Amino acid sequence: MTDTQIDAPAGVTLSDDAVSKVRALLEAEGRDDLSLRIAVQPGGCSGMRYQLYFDDRELDGDVATSYDGVNVVTDRMSAPYLGGASIDFVDTIQQQGFTIDNPNAGGSCACGDSFH
């Protein structure tokens, strides 16, 4: 069985598993006014780091899309770094959490949270 993926305007894709996990987290929060914000910030051991968090703000220039009722936003400064990236949710004995496969990253650190 393979996950289908939906393309966002910014070129970011979320797997079905990632969408399901975000939906479950939103339901646990008990709020329907939050979006998943995907951003890139300076920092981390490789120069840039990913941020995924719930946000109730709409920023000027945001690229937004809806994945079966789950709203995802990317700010205009982060969008170029995330074009073509795919986000999945993994729940195995070795790893649990969101994973980001980003073809724009020149390299990453061992933790997988930062890139250059």
ZARO-494802 format. One record per atom (N, C-alpha, C, O, CB): residue in three letters; residue number from 0; y negated, x negated, z negated; atom name. Coordinates in steps of 0.1 Angstrom, whole numbers. Each point is the difference from the previous one (the first is absolute). Glycine has a CB too. Layout:
<nodes>
r;k;yy;xx;zz;a
ALA;NUM;Y;X;Z;CA
...
</nodes>
This chain:
<nodes>
r;k;yy;xx;zz;a
MET;0;12;-8;0;N
MET;0;-12;8;0;CA
MET;0;-12;-9;0;C
MET;0;-1;-9;-8;O
MET;0;13;28;-4;CB
THR;1;-22;-16;21;N
THR;1;-12;-8;1;CA
THR;1;-12;8;-4;C
THR;1;0;12;2;O
THR;1;10;-26;16;CB
ASP;2;-20;8;-24;N
ASP;2;-12;7;-3;CA
ASP;2;-9;1;12;C
ASP;2;-1;-9;9;O
ASP;2;2;0;-32;CB
THR;3;-7;21;25;N
THR;3;-10;1;10;CA
THR;3;-13;-5;-5;C
THR;3;-2;1;-12;O
THR;3;14;19;23;CB
GLN;4;-21;-25;-3;N
GLN;4;-12;-5;-4;CA
GLN;4;-11;7;8;C
GLN;4;1;4;11;O
GLN;4;9;-26;-18;CB
ILE;5;-22;25;0;N
ILE;5;-11;6;6;CA
ILE;5;-11;-10;1;C
ILE;5;-3;-7;-10;O
ILE;5;9;30;0;CB
ASP;6;-12;-24;22;N
ASP;6;-11;-10;2;CA
ASP;6;-13;6;-5;C
ASP;6;-4;11;3;O
ASP;6;16;-20;16;CB
ALA;7;-19;1;-27;N
ALA;7;-14;4;-5;CA
ALA;7;-10;-6;10;C
ALA;7;4;-9;8;O
ALA;7;3;9;-32;CB
PRO;8;-19;6;25;N
PRO;8;-10;-5;10;CA
PRO;8;-3;-15;-2;C
PRO;8;-3;-6;10;O
PRO;8;-6;29;-10;CB
ALA;9;10;-28;-12;N
ALA;9;-3;-14;-3;CA
ALA;9;12;-9;5;C
ALA;9;-2;-12;-1;O
ALA;9;-13;19;-18;CB
GLY;10;26;-1;23;N
GLY;10;11;-8;4;CA
GLY;10;10;-3;-11;C
GLY;10;9;-8;1;O
GLY;10;-24;-2;16;CB
VAL;11;12;16;-29;N
VAL;11;9;-2;-11;CA
VAL;11;11;11;0;C
VAL;11;-3;12;3;O
VAL;11;-16;-22;-17;CB
THR;12;31;7;12;N
THR;12;11;10;-1;CA
THR;12;6;1;-14;C
THR;12;1;-10;-7;O
THR;12;4;6;32;CB
LEU;13;-2;16;-29;N
LEU;13;7;2;-12;CA
LEU;13;14;6;3;C
LEU;13;1;9;8;O
LEU;13;-23;-5;-21;CB
SER;14;32;-10;7;N
SER;14;13;6;2;CA
SER;14;2;13;-8;C
SER;14;-8;3;-8;O
SER;14;17;-26;11;CB
ASP;15;1;30;1;N
ASP;15;3;13;-7;CA
ASP;15;2;-3;-15;C
ASP;15;-5;8;-9;O
ASP;15;16;2;29;CB
ASP;16;-5;-21;-24;N
ASP;16;3;-3;-14;CA
ASP;16;-14;-2;-7;C
ASP;16;-1;4;-12;O
ASP;16;24;-14;18;CB
ALA;17;-32;3;0;N
ALA;17;-13;-3;-6;CA
ALA;17;-8;13;-1;C
ALA;17;-6;2;-11;O
ALA;17;6;-25;21;CB
VAL;18;0;32;0;N
VAL;18;-7;13;-2;CA
VAL;18;6;8;-11;C
VAL;18;-7;6;-8;O
VAL;18;2;-7;33;CB
SER;19;19;1;-26;N
SER;19;6;8;-11;CA
SER;19;-4;-6;-14;C
SER;19;-2;8;-9;O
SER;19;21;-3;25;CB
LYS;20;-19;-18;-17;N
LYS;20;-4;-6;-13;CA
LYS;20;-14;3;-3;C
LYS;20;-3;3;-12;O
LYS;20;20;-21;16;CB
VAL;21;-26;17;5;N
VAL;21;-14;3;-2;CA
VAL;21;-2;14;-5;C
VAL;21;-7;4;-9;O
VAL;21;0;-21;26;CB
ARG;22;14;26;-10;N
ARG;22;0;15;-3;CA
ARG;22;5;2;-15;C
ARG;22;-6;7;-7;O
ARG;22;9;-1;32;CB
ALA;23;8;-13;-28;N
ALA;23;5;2;-14;CA
ALA;23;-10;-6;-10;C
ALA;23;-1;6;-11;O
ALA;23;25;-8;20;CB
LEU;24;-30;-9;-6;N
LEU;24;-10;-5;-10;CA
LEU;24;-12;9;-1;C
LEU;24;-5;2;-11;O
LEU;24;12;-25;17;CB
LEU;25;-12;29;5;N
LEU;25;-11;9;-1;CA
LEU;25;4;13;-8;C
LEU;25;-8;4;-8;O
LEU;25;0;-13;31;CB
GLU;26;20;13;-21;N
GLU;26;5;12;-8;CA
GLU;26;0;-3;-15;C
GLU;26;-3;8;-8;O
GLU;26;16;0;28;CB
ALA;27;-9;-21;-23;N
ALA;27;1;-4;-14;CA
ALA;27;-14;-1;-6;C
ALA;27;-2;3;-12;O
ALA;27;23;-16;17;CB
GLU;28;-31;10;3;N
GLU;28;-14;-1;-4;CA
GLU;28;-6;14;-2;C
GLU;28;-9;2;-7;O
GLU;28;6;-24;19;CB
GLY;29;9;32;-5;N
GLY;29;-4;14;-1;CA
GLY;29;-14;2;7;C
GLY;29;-7;9;-4;O
GLY;29;19;-8;-18;CB
ARG;30;-15;-9;32;N
ARG;30;-12;1;7;CA
ARG;30;2;1;15;C
ARG;30;9;-6;5;O
ARG;30;-21;-6;-23;CB
ASP;31;4;21;24;N
ASP;31;2;1;15;CA
ASP;31;-13;-5;7;C
ASP;31;-1;2;12;O
ASP;31;17;18;-16;CB
ASP;32;-25;-26;-3;N
ASP;32;-12;-5;6;CA
ASP;32;0;-15;2;C
ASP;32;-11;-5;3;O
ASP;32;-1;24;-14;CB
LEU;33;23;-25;9;N
LEU;33;1;-15;2;CA
LEU;33;6;-4;13;C
LEU;33;9;7;6;O
LEU;33;-7;-9;-31;CB
SER;34;-7;-9;30;N
SER;34;6;-6;12;CA
SER;34;6;-14;-3;C
SER;34;-5;-6;-10;O
SER;34;-12;19;25;CB
LEU;35;26;-17;-8;N
LEU;35;5;-14;-2;CA
LEU;35;-9;-9;8;C
LEU;35;-1;1;12;O
LEU;35;25;6;-15;CB
ARG;36;-31;-16;-4;N
ARG;36;-9;-10;7;CA
ARG;36;8;-13;2;C
ARG;36;5;-5;-10;O
ARG;36;-26;16;0;CB
ILE;37;20;-16;22;N
ILE;37;6;-13;3;CA
ILE;37;-11;-9;4;C
ILE;37;-8;3;9;O
ILE;37;30;8;-1;CB
ALA;38;-23;-22;-15;N
ALA;38;-11;-9;2;CA
ALA;38;4;-14;-1;C
ALA;38;11;-4;-5;O
ALA;38;-26;20;-5;CB
VAL;39;7;-25;16;N
VAL;39;2;-14;-1;CA
VAL;39;-12;-6;-7;C
VAL;39;-11;2;4;O
VAL;39;25;-3;18;CB
GLN;40;-11;-8;-32;N
GLN;40;-11;-6;-8;CA
GLN;40;2;-15;0;C
GLN;40;12;-5;0;O
GLN;40;-14;26;-14;CB
PRO;41;-9;-29;13;N
PRO;41;2;-14;-2;CA
PRO;41;7;-3;-13;C
PRO;41;-2;7;-10;O
PRO;41;-19;-11;23;CB
GLY;42;29;-6;-14;N
GLY;42;7;-4;-12;CA
GLY;42;15;-2;3;C
GLY;42;4;-1;11;O
GLY;42;-20;14;-24;CB
GLY;43;24;-15;2;N
GLY;43;14;-3;1;CA
GLY;43;2;-15;3;C
GLY;43;-10;-7;4;O
GLY;43;14;31;4;CB
CYS;44;8;-28;-8;N
CYS;44;3;-14;2;CA
CYS;44;-1;-4;14;C
CYS;44;-1;-12;3;O
CYS;44;15;12;-23;CB
SER;45;-14;9;30;N
SER;45;-1;-3;14;CA
SER;45;-14;3;6;C
SER;45;-1;-1;12;O
SER;45;26;5;-11;CB
GLY;46;-34;1;-9;N
GLY;46;-13;3;6;CA
GLY;46;-4;15;0;C
GLY;46;-12;3;-2;O
GLY;46;15;-24;15;CB
MET;47;6;30;-9;N
MET;47;-3;14;0;CA
MET;47;11;7;-7;C
MET;47;12;-5;0;O
MET;47;-24;3;22;CB
ARG;48;9;14;-28;N
ARG;48;10;7;-6;CA
ARG;48;-1;15;3;C
ARG;48;-11;5;3;O
ARG;48;12;-22;-22;CB
TYR;49;10;24;19;N
TYR;49;1;14;3;CA
TYR;49;-3;8;-13;C
TYR;49;3;-4;-11;O
TYR;49;13;0;29;CB
GLN;50;-23;15;-16;N
GLN;50;-2;10;-11;CA
GLN;50;5;14;5;C
GLN;50;-5;4;11;O
GLN;50;-15;-18;-21;CB
LEU;51;28;20;3;N
LEU;51;4;14;2;CA
LEU;51;-3;8;-13;C
LEU;51;5;-4;-10;O
LEU;51;13;-3;27;CB
TYR;52;-26;17;-16;N
TYR;52;-4;7;-12;CA
TYR;52;-5;14;4;C
TYR;52;-3;3;12;O
TYR;52;-2;-24;-24;CB
PHE;53;6;30;3;N
PHE;53;-5;14;2;CA
PHE;53;-15;0;-2;C
PHE;53;-6;-6;-9;O
PHE;53;28;16;2;CB
ASP;54;-29;-3;16;N
ASP;54;-15;1;0;CA
ASP;54;-4;14;3;C
ASP;54;6;6;9;O
ASP;54;-7;-31;-2;CB
ASP;55;-10;29;-14;N
ASP;55;-5;13;4;CA
ASP;55;-13;-1;7;C
ASP;55;-7;10;3;O
ASP;55;18;-1;-23;CB
ARG;56;-15;-21;24;N
ARG;56;-12;-2;8;CA
ARG;56;2;0;15;C
ARG;56;11;-3;4;O
ARG;56;-20;-11;-24;CB
GLU;57;-1;17;27;N
GLU;57;-1;-2;15;CA
GLU;57;-11;-9;3;C
GLU;57;-12;3;-3;O
GLU;57;21;20;7;CB
LEU;58;-5;-35;1;N
LEU;58;-10;-10;3;CA
LEU;58;-5;1;15;C
LEU;58;8;4;8;O
LEU;58;2;-19;-26;CB
ASP;59;-22;11;21;N
ASP;59;-5;0;13;CA
ASP;59;8;-9;9;C
ASP;59;2;-12;-4;O
ASP;59;-25;17;-4;CB
GLY;60;28;0;19;N
GLY;60;8;-8;9;CA
GLY;60;15;0;-3;C
GLY;60;8;-7;7;O
GLY;60;-28;-7;-4;CB
ASP;61;24;21;-13;N
ASP;61;15;1;-3;CA
ASP;61;8;5;12;C
ASP;61;-5;9;8;O
ASP;61;-1;-5;-32;CB
VAL;62;17;-10;26;N
VAL;62;10;5;10;CA
VAL;62;10;8;-8;C
VAL;62;7;-5;-9;O
VAL;62;-10;-14;25;CB
ALA;63;4;32;-13;N
ALA;63;9;9;-8;CA
ALA;63;10;7;8;C
ALA;63;-2;3;12;O
ALA;63;-17;0;-28;CB
THR;64;31;-1;11;N
THR;64;10;8;6;CA
THR;64;8;7;-10;C
THR;64;-1;-3;-12;O
THR;64;2;-13;31;CB
SER;65;7;26;-15;N
SER;65;8;7;-9;CA
SER;65;15;-1;5;C
SER;65;3;2;12;O
SER;65;-22;14;-17;CB
TYR;66;27;-19;-4;N
TYR;66;15;-2;2;CA
TYR;66;6;12;-7;C
TYR;66;4;-1;-12;O
TYR;66;-5;-24;14;CB
ASP;67;3;36;5;N
ASP;67;7;12;-5;CA
ASP;67;-6;4;-14;C
ASP;67;7;2;-10;O
ASP;67;14;-9;22;CB
GLY;68;-35;7;-12;N
GLY;68;-7;4;-12;CA
GLY;68;-4;-11;-10;C
GLY;68;-7;2;-9;O
GLY;68;20;19;11;CB
VAL;69;-8;-33;1;N
VAL;69;-4;-12;-8;CA
VAL;69;-12;-6;7;C
VAL;69;2;-5;12;O
VAL;69;22;1;-22;CB
ASN;70;-36;3;4;N
ASN;70;-11;-6;7;CA
ASN;70;-1;-15;-3;C
ASN;70;2;-4;-11;O
ASN;70;-14;26;9;CB
VAL;71;10;-29;13;N
VAL;71;0;-15;-1;CA
VAL;71;-14;-4;6;C
VAL;71;-3;4;11;O
VAL;71;29;-7;-10;CB
VAL;72;-33;-6;-8;N
VAL;72;-13;-5;5;CA
VAL;72;0;-15;0;C
VAL;72;6;-7;-9;O
VAL;72;-17;28;1;CB
THR;73;4;-27;17;N
THR;73;-2;-14;1;CA
THR;73;-15;-3;3;C
THR;73;-5;7;9;O
THR;73;29;-11;-1;CB
ASP;74;-30;-4;-15;N
ASP;74;-15;-3;2;CA
ASP;74;-1;-8;13;C
ASP;74;9;-6;4;O
ASP;74;-14;7;-29;CB
ARG;75;-7;0;31;N
ARG;75;-2;-6;13;CA
ARG;75;1;-15;0;C
ARG;75;3;-6;10;O
ARG;75;-18;25;-4;CB
MET;76;13;-25;-18;N
MET;76;1;-15;-1;CA
MET;76;14;-4;0;C
MET;76;4;-11;5;O
MET;76;-26;10;-17;CB
SER;77;31;9;6;N
SER;77;14;-4;-1;CA
SER;77;8;4;12;C
SER;77;10;-7;3;O
SER;77;-12;11;-27;CB
ALA;78;-2;6;32;N
ALA;78;8;4;11;CA
ALA;78;4;-11;10;C
ALA;78;11;0;4;O
ALA;78;-24;22;-6;CB
PRO;79;4;-31;6;N
PRO;79;4;-11;9;CA
PRO;79;12;-8;-5;C
PRO;79;8;-5;7;O
PRO;79;-31;5;2;CB
TYR;80;23;-2;-23;N
TYR;80;11;-8;-6;CA
TYR;80;13;7;-1;C
TYR;80;10;-6;-1;O
TYR;80;-28;-6;-12;CB
LEU;81;17;25;15;N
LEU;81;12;8;-2;CA
LEU;81;6;7;13;C
LEU;81;10;7;-1;O
LEU;81;-19;-3;-22;CB
GLY;82;2;-7;34;N
GLY;82;5;6;13;CA
GLY;82;14;-5;3;C
GLY;82;3;-12;0;O
GLY;82;-26;13;8;CB
GLY;83;32;9;-7;N
GLY;83;14;-3;3;CA
GLY;83;9;-2;-12;C
GLY;83;12;-2;1;O
GLY;83;-20;-8;20;CB
ALA;84;2;10;-33;N
ALA;84;7;-1;-12;CA
ALA;84;9;12;-3;C
ALA;84;-4;11;4;O
ALA;84;-14;-26;-13;CB
SER;85;29;13;3;N
SER;85;9;11;-4;CA
SER;85;2;-1;-15;C
SER;85;2;-10;-6;O
SER;85;9;11;29;CB
ILE;86;-11;11;-29;N
ILE;86;2;1;-15;CA
ILE;86;12;8;-2;C
ILE;86;2;11;5;O
ILE;86;-26;-13;-10;CB
ASP;87;33;-3;-4;N
ASP;87;12;6;-3;CA
ASP;87;2;1;-16;C
ASP;87;-8;-7;-7;O
ASP;87;19;-1;29;CB
PHE;88;-2;16;-27;N
PHE;88;3;0;-14;CA
PHE;88;14;-4;-1;C
PHE;88;9;6;6;O
PHE;88;-26;11;-12;CB
VAL;89;20;-27;-2;N
VAL;89;14;-5;-2;CA
VAL;89;4;2;-14;C
VAL;89;-8;-2;-10;O
VAL;89;4;-15;27;CB
ASP;90;16;22;-19;N
ASP;90;6;3;-13;CA
ASP;90;14;-5;0;C
ASP;90;9;8;2;O
ASP;90;-24;12;-6;CB
THR;91;17;-33;1;N
THR;91;13;-6;0;CA
THR;91;2;-7;-13;C
THR;91;-9;-1;-8;O
THR;91;9;-2;33;CB
ILE;92;12;-3;-27;N
ILE;92;2;-7;-13;CA
ILE;92;-8;-13;-1;C
ILE;92;-3;-5;-10;O
ILE;92;26;15;10;CB
GLN;93;-27;-15;12;N
GLN;93;-8;-13;0;CA
GLN;93;-15;3;0;C
GLN;93;-7;-9;-5;O
GLN;93;25;-2;17;CB
GLN;94;-22;22;-7;N
GLN;94;-15;2;1;CA
GLN;94;-3;15;0;C
GLN;94;7;8;5;O
GLN;94;-9;-29;8;CB
GLN;95;-9;24;-20;N
GLN;95;-6;14;1;CA
GLN;95;-15;-1;2;C
GLN;95;-7;-7;-7;O
GLN;95;26;16;-8;CB
GLY;96;-23;-2;24;N
GLY;96;-15;1;3;CA
GLY;96;-3;1;15;C
GLY;96;9;0;8;O
GLY;96;-13;-13;-29;CB
PHE;97;-9;13;23;N
PHE;97;-5;1;14;CA
PHE;97;1;-14;6;C
PHE;97;-4;-10;-7;O
PHE;97;-11;30;1;CB
THR;98;19;-20;18;N
THR;98;0;-13;8;CA
THR;98;-9;2;12;C
THR;98;-1;10;6;O
THR;98;24;-16;-14;CB
ILE;99;-30;-5;12;N
ILE;99;-9;0;11;CA
ILE;99;5;-11;10;C
ILE;99;1;-12;-4;O
ILE;99;-20;21;-10;CB
ASP;100;21;-5;26;N
ASP;100;4;-9;11;CA
ASP;100;-13;0;9;C
ASP;100;-2;10;7;O
ASP;100;28;-5;-8;CB
ASN;101;-33;-16;1;N
ASN;101;-12;-1;7;CA
ASN;101;0;-12;10;C
ASN;101;1;-11;-3;O
ASN;101;-13;20;-17;CB
PRO;102;12;-5;33;N
PRO;102;1;-10;11;CA
PRO;102;-13;-9;0;C
PRO;102;0;-10;7;O
PRO;102;15;25;6;CB
ASN;103;-26;-10;-19;N
ASN;103;-12;-8;0;CA
ASN;103;-1;-11;-10;C
ASN;103;-8;-9;0;O
ASN;103;-3;29;7;CB
ALA;104;21;-20;-17;N
ALA;104;0;-10;-10;CA
ALA;104;6;-13;5;C
ALA;104;11;0;6;O
ALA;104;-8;18;-23;CB
GLY;105;-11;-29;16;N
GLY;105;5;-13;4;CA
GLY;105;10;-6;-9;C
GLY;105;8;-9;4;O
GLY;105;-30;6;6;CB
GLY;106;23;8;-22;N
GLY;106;9;-5;-10;CA
GLY;106;-2;8;-13;C
GLY;106;-10;6;-1;O
GLY;106;11;-29;12;CB
SER;107;9;22;-20;N
SER;107;-2;7;-12;CA
SER;107;6;-8;-11;C
SER;107;7;-10;2;O
SER;107;-5;32;10;CB
CYS;108;-5;-18;-25;N
CYS;108;5;-7;-11;CA
CYS;108;14;6;-4;C
CYS;108;4;10;6;O
CYS;108;-27;-15;-14;CB
ALA;109;30;-1;-1;N
ALA;109;13;5;-4;CA
ALA;109;0;14;-6;C
ALA;109;10;7;1;O
ALA;109;-4;-31;-5;CB
CYS;110;-17;28;-2;N
CYS;110;0;13;-6;CA
CYS;110;-1;11;10;C
CYS;110;3;12;-3;O
CYS;110;-13;-22;-18;CB
GLY;111;5;7;33;N
GLY;111;-2;10;10;CA
GLY;111;-13;8;-1;C
GLY;111;-2;10;8;O
GLY;111;27;-9;-6;CB
ASP;112;-33;-4;-12;N
ASP;112;-12;8;-2;CA
ASP;112;-12;-6;6;C
ASP;112;-10;7;1;O
ASP;112;20;0;-22;CB
SER;113;-10;-19;26;N
SER;113;-11;-5;7;CA
SER;113;4;-7;13;C
SER;113;11;-4;2;O
SER;113;-23;1;-25;CB
PHE;114;2;0;31;N
PHE;114;2;-5;13;CA
PHE;114;-12;-8;5;C
PHE;114;-11;1;-6;O
PHE;114;27;18;12;CB
HIS;115;-14;-26;5;N
HIS;115;-12;-6;6;CA
HIS;115;0;2;15;C
HIS;115;-8;-5;7;O
HIS;115;7;-12;-25;CB
</nodes>
